[in-house]
Amino acid sequence: MSDISESVISYEVMEAIKQNKGFAVIFAGSDSDRPHIDKLSAALKEYQVPHQVRICSAHKQPEALQKLVGAYDSMGTLAYIAVAGGTDALSGTASFHSINPVISCPPDAPNDTCLRNPPGSSNAYIPNPKNAARFVAQMFSHLPDTPYRRLLEAEKTKKVLALEKADGELSKFPYQPQEVKK
């Protein structure tokens, strides 16, 4: 049986992190959370945040998790997103050992067990994968030569324009409700 702590962080991942343009590591407690992991990955791709997924259980592999966090933390600007259901020891353990921010995004939301982590475990709780990815993009939006600020501004503009259009259509007097289909 191989120990995850002996696994190598690929050269491509190390180089991406060392650029200090922002990088996210999705830590999942097991591969049974793959659908949730896939939602997070897709949302991070929308914001063009480079990321990697790692499977590492805080309960079954605590030493490996600590070593991985230490290895990633030594490389550059990054954030962790913990995907763990149940008691979610993953976000608290990663947060305690990391100097970088940790976001708990549990697959079984609403699961607020991470909110009861002991002092020194300062993870955030964002149960919606799209919002967690947006939060990561916001954290990195100040970094030079990155797309995050532009993408966030474009997203905001698109939403405001849609609201203004809806207001223009619905504010006509007298208001005409749509027919309810049976």
C-alpha positions as CSV (number, residue, x, y, z in Angstrom):
1,M,0.0,0.0,0.0
2,S,1.5,3.4,-1.0
3,D,1.5,6.3,1.3
4,I,0.0,9.4,-0.3
5,S,2.7,11.5,1.4
6,E,5.2,9.8,-0.9
7,S,3.4,10.8,-4.0
8,V,5.0,13.6,-6.0
9,I,3.5,16.9,-6.8
10,S,4.1,17.1,-10.6
11,Y,6.5,19.5,-12.1
12,E,3.7,21.3,-14.0
13,V,1.7,21.9,-10.8
14,M,4.8,23.2,-9.0
15,E,5.6,25.6,-11.8
16,A,2.0,26.8,-11.9
17,I,2.0,27.5,-8.2
18,K,5.5,29.2,-8.2
19,Q,4.2,31.7,-10.8
20,N,2.2,33.3,-7.9
21,K,-0.8,33.9,-10.1
22,G,-3.1,31.9,-7.9
23,F,-3.7,28.2,-7.7
24,A,-6.4,26.1,-5.9
25,V,-5.9,22.6,-4.4
26,I,-9.1,20.7,-3.9
27,F,-8.6,18.2,-1.1
28,A,-11.3,15.5,-0.9
29,G,-11.7,13.0,1.8
30,S,-12.5,10.3,-0.7
31,D,-13.3,9.8,-4.4
32,S,-17.0,9.1,-3.5
33,D,-17.4,12.9,-3.6
34,R,-16.5,13.0,-7.3
35,P,-19.7,14.7,-8.5
36,H,-19.1,17.6,-6.1
37,I,-15.5,17.7,-7.0
38,D,-16.4,17.9,-10.7
39,K,-18.8,20.9,-9.9
40,L,-16.0,22.7,-8.1
41,S,-13.5,22.0,-10.9
42,A,-15.9,23.3,-13.5
43,A,-16.6,26.4,-11.5
44,L,-12.8,27.1,-11.1
45,K,-12.3,26.6,-14.8
46,E,-15.0,29.3,-15.5
47,Y,-12.7,31.8,-13.5
48,Q,-9.6,30.3,-15.2
49,V,-8.2,29.3,-11.8
50,P,-5.6,26.6,-12.3
51,H,-6.2,23.8,-9.8
52,Q,-5.5,20.2,-8.8
53,V,-7.5,17.6,-7.0
54,R,-6.0,15.4,-4.3
55,I,-7.7,12.6,-2.3
56,C,-6.5,12.6,1.3
57,S,-8.5,11.6,4.3
58,A,-7.9,13.6,7.5
59,H,-9.0,10.7,9.5
60,K,-7.2,7.9,7.7
61,Q,-4.1,9.8,6.5
62,P,-3.5,12.7,8.8
63,E,0.3,12.6,8.4
64,A,0.0,12.5,4.6
65,L,-2.3,15.5,4.7
66,Q,0.0,17.5,6.9
67,K,3.0,16.7,4.6
68,L,1.0,17.6,1.5
69,V,-0.1,20.9,3.0
70,G,3.4,21.7,3.9
71,A,4.7,20.9,0.5
72,Y,2.1,23.0,-1.3
73,D,2.5,25.9,1.2
74,S,6.2,26.1,0.4
75,M,5.5,26.9,-3.3
76,G,3.5,30.1,-3.7
77,T,0.1,31.7,-3.7
78,L,-2.7,29.2,-3.3
79,A,-6.0,28.4,-1.6
80,Y,-7.4,25.0,-0.5
81,I,-11.0,23.9,-1.0
82,A,-11.9,21.0,1.3
83,V,-14.5,18.6,0.1
84,A,-15.5,16.4,3.0
85,G,-18.8,15.3,4.4
86,G,-19.7,14.0,7.8
87,T,-17.6,15.5,10.5
88,D,-15.3,17.4,8.1
89,A,-12.0,17.1,9.9
90,L,-10.4,17.8,6.5
91,S,-11.0,21.5,6.5
92,G,-10.0,22.0,10.1
93,T,-6.8,19.9,9.9
94,A,-5.7,21.6,6.6
95,S,-6.5,25.0,8.0
96,F,-4.5,24.4,11.2
97,H,-1.4,23.3,9.3
98,S,-1.6,25.8,6.4
99,I,-0.6,29.4,6.1
100,N,-3.0,29.7,3.1
101,P,-6.8,30.0,3.3
102,V,-9.0,26.9,3.4
103,I,-12.6,26.9,2.3
104,S,-14.9,24.1,3.4
105,C,-17.3,23.2,0.6
106,P,-19.0,20.0,1.8
107,P,-20.9,17.7,-0.6
108,D,-23.6,17.1,2.0
109,A,-24.5,20.8,2.6
110,P,-25.9,22.1,4.8
111,N,-23.1,20.6,6.9
112,D,-21.8,23.1,9.3
113,T,-19.5,20.8,11.3
114,C,-16.5,22.8,10.1
115,L,-17.9,25.8,11.9
116,R,-17.2,24.0,15.2
117,N,-13.5,23.6,14.6
118,P,-11.2,24.4,17.5
119,P,-9.2,27.7,17.7
120,G,-6.5,27.8,15.2
121,S,-8.6,26.2,12.4
122,S,-9.8,29.3,10.6
123,N,-11.4,27.9,7.5
124,A,-14.3,29.5,5.6
125,Y,-17.6,27.8,4.9
126,I,-19.0,28.1,1.4
127,P,-21.3,25.2,0.6
128,N,-22.1,26.2,-3.0
129,P,-19.3,25.1,-5.4
130,K,-19.8,28.1,-7.8
131,N,-19.6,30.5,-4.9
132,A,-16.5,28.8,-3.5
133,A,-14.8,29.2,-6.9
134,R,-15.9,32.8,-7.1
135,F,-14.4,33.4,-3.7
136,V,-11.1,32.0,-4.8
137,A,-11.1,34.2,-7.9
138,Q,-11.9,37.2,-5.6
139,M,-8.9,36.3,-3.3
140,F,-6.6,36.3,-6.3
141,S,-8.1,39.3,-8.2
142,H,-5.4,41.7,-6.9
143,L,-2.6,39.6,-8.5
144,P,-1.0,41.2,-11.5
145,D,-1.4,39.7,-15.0
146,T,-4.3,37.4,-14.1
147,P,-7.8,37.2,-15.6
148,Y,-9.7,37.1,-12.3
149,R,-10.6,40.8,-11.9
150,R,-11.7,41.1,-15.5
151,L,-13.8,38.0,-15.3
152,L,-15.4,39.1,-12.0
153,E,-16.2,42.5,-13.4
154,A,-17.7,41.1,-16.6
155,E,-19.8,38.7,-14.6
156,K,-21.1,41.6,-12.4
157,T,-21.8,43.7,-15.5
158,K,-23.7,40.9,-17.2
159,K,-25.9,40.4,-14.1
160,V,-26.6,44.1,-13.7
161,L,-27.6,44.5,-17.3
162,A,-29.9,41.5,-17.0
163,L,-31.6,43.1,-14.0
164,E,-31.9,46.4,-15.8
165,K,-33.5,44.7,-18.8
166,A,-36.0,42.8,-16.5
167,D,-36.8,46.1,-14.7
168,G,-37.5,47.8,-18.1
169,E,-39.8,45.0,-19.1
170,L,-41.7,44.5,-15.8
171,S,-42.0,48.2,-14.8
172,K,-44.4,49.0,-17.6
173,F,-47.6,50.3,-16.2
174,P,-50.0,48.6,-15.8
175,Y,-48.1,45.4,-15.0
176,Q,-49.2,42.5,-17.2
177,P,-48.6,39.1,-15.5
178,Q,-47.7,36.2,-17.7
179,E,-50.2,33.5,-18.4
180,V,-49.8,30.5,-16.1
181,K,-49.6,27.4,-18.1
182,K,-51.6,24.5,-16.8
